[in-house]
Amino acid sequence: MSDKRKKTKVAVDIKRGRKRGIPRRKVVPVWRGRRFTASVSGLILASGMAAGWWLWNDGTVPRLFEKVRWGLIALSGEAGFRVDEILVVGREKTSRKELLEAVRLERGAPILAFDLGEARKRIESLSWVKTATVERMLPDTVFLRVKERRPMALWQVNGRFSLIGWDGVVILKKGIEKFADLPVIVGKGAPEQAATLFGMLGEQPDLMTMVRSAVWVGGRRWNLRLTGGIDVRLPETSPERAWARLAEYDRTHRVLSGGVKVLDLRIPDRLILRKNPVKTLRQGKPGKLSPRATGRDT
């Protein structure tokens, strides 16, 4: 190439704003840039979230969902998913009327509309029911399983009696005559402690059959009343050892058959007896009684 042509080519390149061998920079419109695209996407997302939040708080979305839900439930009922039978397992003391009122379900109702959780809460609020499970057995059956409370004792408060279960909950306050053979417990907080007491007493079954009542003293220990009016004072600590010791004493010495009035087991490894004064008349002048031990219970 001649020198003249080379000079002309360089001049043209200079006019175009670049030199030969230097690549031309690509000009990208601002609306196609990455930062701009990200900003617009973020703005759209934020706007969508704000609109969704407004619709939800306005109640539009929940109402729409609820409408769709009940529409599907209605269709399921037309397809045969309706309550035809209620099966119950575990009911003994709970009346059939009370249970059905708690279930709140009529034959022919759409089974998918039945709220299992709310029904369980209502059933467990019944006095005899300790726990309950509620299940659907599609297409037309509701299954109930209840676990009822077991009567443990009669709780005496201000001369009135209530039936107590083994979980310490009051079952009944009226109509408890049929449970008159149960032991009586007395004292504030006695129902919560009674299950532990009767579990311990049951370890000596022969003595357990003699227990008629138990008094929770000072929120820390028990006094027992046995058949024949015998009072047994259990210690605050290790009452099970004292109870076992009494059972052994009775087997070997028949201490419960000798006119005993009080058996104090509060001192470890020692049994303090107080006999009925009627059984200890002195020989001699009639009407004279032997001196009686005095003191107060703590």
C-alpha positions in Angstrom: 0.0 0.0 0.0 1.3 3.4 -0.9 2.1 6.0 1.8 -0.7 8.2 0.6 -3.3 5.5 1.1 -1.9 4.7 4.6 -2.2 8.3 5.6 -5.8 8.4 4.2 -6.8 5.3 6.2 -5.3 6.6 9.4 -7.1 9.9 8.9 -10.4 8.1 8.4 -9.9 6.0 11.5 -9.1 9.1 13.5 -12.3 10.8 12.3 -14.2 7.7 13.5 -12.8 8.1 16.9 -10.6 5.1 17.2 -7.3 3.8 16.1 -6.8 0.7 14.1 -6.4 -2.3 16.3 -8.4 -0.9 19.3 -11.9 -2.6 19.6 -14.9 -0.4 19.6 -16.8 -0.2 23.0 -20.4 -1.5 22.9 -22.9 1.0 24.0 -25.7 -0.7 26.1 -29.0 1.2 26.7 -29.6 2.0 30.4 -32.9 0.0 30.4 -30.9 -3.1 29.4 -28.3 -2.8 32.2 -28.0 -5.3 35.0 -28.5 -2.8 37.8 -31.6 -1.4 36.1 -33.0 -4.9 35.5 -32.4 -5.8 39.2 -34.0 -2.6 40.4 -37.1 -3.1 38.3 -37.4 -6.7 39.4 -37.1 -5.7 43.1 -39.7 -3.0 42.6 -42.1 -5.5 41.0 -41.5 -8.0 43.7 -42.0 -5.5 46.5 -45.2 -4.2 44.8 -46.5 -7.7 44.5 -45.8 -8.4 48.2 -47.4 -5.2 49.3 -50.5 -5.9 47.2 -50.7 -9.5 48.6 -50.3 -8.2 52.2 -53.0 -5.6 51.6 -55.4 -8.2 50.1 -54.7 -10.6 52.9 -55.3 -8.1 55.7 -58.3 -6.7 53.8 -59.8 -10.2 54.0 -60.0 -10.7 50.3 -57.7 -13.7 50.1 -59.0 -15.5 53.2 -62.5 -15.1 52.0 -61.6 -16.5 48.6 -59.9 -19.5 50.2 -62.8 -20.1 52.5 -65.2 -19.9 49.6 -63.2 -22.4 47.6 -62.9 -24.7 50.6 -66.6 -24.9 51.2 -67.3 -25.3 47.6 -65.0 -28.4 47.6 -66.7 -29.7 50.8 -70.1 -29.3 49.2 -68.9 -31.3 46.2 -67.5 -34.0 48.4 -70.9 -34.3 50.2 -72.7 -34.7 46.9 -70.1 -37.4 46.0 -71.2 -39.4 49.1 -68.7 -38.2 51.8 -71.4 -37.7 54.4 -71.6 -38.8 58.0 -73.6 -42.0 58.4 -72.2 -43.6 61.5 -70.3 -42.6 64.7 -68.2 -45.4 66.4 -67.2 -45.0 70.0 -64.6 -47.1 71.9 -63.8 -46.8 75.7 -67.1 -45.2 76.9 -68.3 -46.5 80.2 -69.2 -43.8 82.7 -69.8 -41.0 80.1 -73.4 -40.8 79.1 -74.3 -41.2 75.4 -76.2 -38.0 75.4 -73.3 -35.9 76.8 -70.9 -37.4 74.2 -73.2 -36.7 71.2 -73.7 -33.2 72.4 -70.0 -32.7 72.6 -69.4 -34.1 69.1 -72.0 -31.8 67.5 -72.4 -33.9 64.4 -75.6 -34.9 62.6 -76.2 -37.8 60.3 -75.9 -36.6 56.7 -73.5 -33.7 57.4 -70.4 -33.4 55.0 -67.7 -35.4 56.8 -64.9 -33.2 55.5 -66.6 -30.2 57.2 -66.2 -31.8 60.6 -63.4 -30.1 62.7 -61.6 -33.0 64.4 -59.5 -30.7 66.7 -62.4 -28.7 68.1 -64.5 -31.9 68.6 -61.6 -33.5 70.6 -61.4 -30.4 72.9 -65.2 -30.5 73.6 -65.1 -34.2 74.4 -62.1 -33.8 76.7 -64.0 -31.1 78.6 -66.5 -33.8 79.8 -65.9 -34.6 83.5 -65.3 -38.4 83.0 -63.1 -38.1 79.9 -59.3 -37.8 80.4 -58.2 -38.0 76.8 -59.9 -38.5 73.4 -59.0 -39.1 69.8 -61.2 -38.3 66.9 -60.7 -39.6 63.4 -62.5 -39.8 60.0 -63.0 -43.1 58.4 -63.9 -42.1 54.8 -66.3 -42.0 53.3 -69.0 -41.9 56.0 -67.8 -42.8 59.5 -66.4 -40.8 62.5 -64.4 -42.9 65.0 -64.1 -41.8 68.7 -61.8 -43.3 71.2 -62.1 -42.1 74.8 -60.0 -42.8 77.9 -62.0 -42.2 81.0 -60.8 -41.2 84.5 -60.7 -43.9 87.2 -62.3 -42.9 90.5 -59.7 -42.8 93.3 -61.2 -41.2 96.4 -63.8 -38.8 97.9 -62.4 -35.4 98.7 -64.0 -33.7 101.7 -64.1 -29.9 101.8 -66.2 -28.1 104.4 -68.4 -31.1 104.9 -69.1 -31.7 101.2 -67.7 -34.5 99.1 -66.4 -34.6 95.5 -65.3 -37.6 93.5 -61.6 -37.5 92.5 -59.8 -39.3 89.7 -56.3 -40.7 89.8 -55.1 -37.6 88.0 -56.3 -35.4 90.9 -59.2 -33.9 88.9 -62.7 -33.5 90.3 -65.0 -35.8 88.4 -68.3 -35.3 90.1 -69.8 -33.2 92.9 -73.3 -34.7 92.8 -74.6 -38.2 92.5 -71.6 -39.8 94.1 -73.5 -42.1 96.5 -72.5 -45.2 94.6 -68.8 -44.4 95.4 -69.3 -44.3 99.1 -66.9 -47.3 99.6 -63.9 -45.3 98.4 -61.5 -43.8 100.9 -61.9 -40.2 102.0 -59.1 -37.6 101.6 -59.1 -34.3 103.5 -56.9 -31.2 103.2 -55.9 -28.5 100.8 -53.9 -29.9 97.9 -54.8 -33.5 98.9 -56.1 -34.5 95.5 -52.8 -33.7 93.8 -50.9 -35.8 96.4 -53.4 -38.7 96.8 -52.2 -40.8 93.8 -48.7 -41.0 95.2 -50.1 -41.9 98.7 -52.4 -44.7 97.4 -49.7 -46.1 95.2 -47.4 -46.3 98.3 -50.2 -47.8 100.5 -50.9 -50.4 97.8 -47.4 -51.9 98.4 -48.9 -53.4 101.6 -52.2 -54.7 100.4 -53.3 -56.2 103.7 -53.0 -52.8 105.4 -54.4 -50.9 102.4 -57.8 -52.7 102.8 -58.0 -51.1 106.3 -57.5 -47.5 105.2 -60.7 -45.5 105.5 -59.5 -41.9 105.2 -56.3 -39.8 104.9 -55.6 -36.2 106.0 -53.0 -34.1 104.2 -51.4 -32.3 107.1 -49.7 -28.9 106.6 -49.0 -29.7 102.9 -46.2 -32.0 103.9 -47.3 -35.4 105.3 -50.3 -37.7 105.9 -52.4 -39.0 108.8 -54.4 -42.2 108.1 -57.5 -43.4 109.8 -57.8 -47.2 109.7 -60.7 -49.6 110.4 -61.6 -49.5 114.1 -60.7 -45.8 114.4 -56.9 -46.3 114.6 -54.9 -43.2 113.7 -51.6 -43.7 111.9 -49.2 -40.7 111.7 -46.8 -41.1 108.8 -43.5 -39.1 108.6 -42.8 -36.4 106.1 -39.8 -38.2 104.7 -39.7 -41.8 103.6 -43.3 -42.6 104.5 -43.0 -45.8 102.5 -40.4 -47.2 104.9 -42.6 -46.4 107.9 -45.6 -48.0 106.2 -43.6 -51.2 105.5 -42.4 -51.2 109.1 -45.9 -51.1 110.4 -46.9 -54.0 108.1 -44.0 -56.0 109.5 -44.9 -55.1 113.1 -48.5 -56.2 112.6 -47.4 -59.5 111.1 -45.1 -60.3 114.0 -46.8 -58.6 117.0 -50.4 -58.0 115.9 -50.1 -54.3 116.9 -53.4 -53.4 115.2 -55.4 -55.9 117.3 -54.6 -54.8 120.8 -56.9 -51.8 121.3 -54.5 -49.3 119.8 -55.7 -45.7 119.4 -52.7 -44.0 117.8 -49.7 -45.3 116.0 -47.0 -42.7 115.5 -44.4 -43.6 112.9 -42.7 -40.2 112.5 -39.6 -41.1 114.4 -37.3 -43.4 112.3 -37.0 -47.0 113.5 -39.4 -46.4 116.3 -43.1 -47.1 116.8 -45.0 -45.1 119.4 -48.3 -46.6 120.5 -51.2 -44.9 122.3 -53.9 -47.4 123.4 -57.5 -46.8 123.9 -58.1 -45.7 127.5 -61.2 -47.9 127.7 -58.9 -51.0 127.3 -56.7 -49.9 130.2 -59.0 -49.8 133.2 -57.2 -50.3 136.5 -58.1 -53.0 138.9 -59.5 -51.4 142.0 -61.9 -48.6 142.5 -64.5 -48.5 139.7 -64.4 -45.5 137.5 -60.7 -44.8 137.8 -58.7 -44.7 134.6 -55.0 -44.9 134.1 -53.3 -41.7 133.2 -53.7 -40.7 129.5 -50.9 -39.3 127.4 -51.5 -35.8 126.3 -50.1 -33.7 123.6 -50.9 -32.2 120.2 -50.4 -33.4 116.7 -48.0 -31.6 114.4 
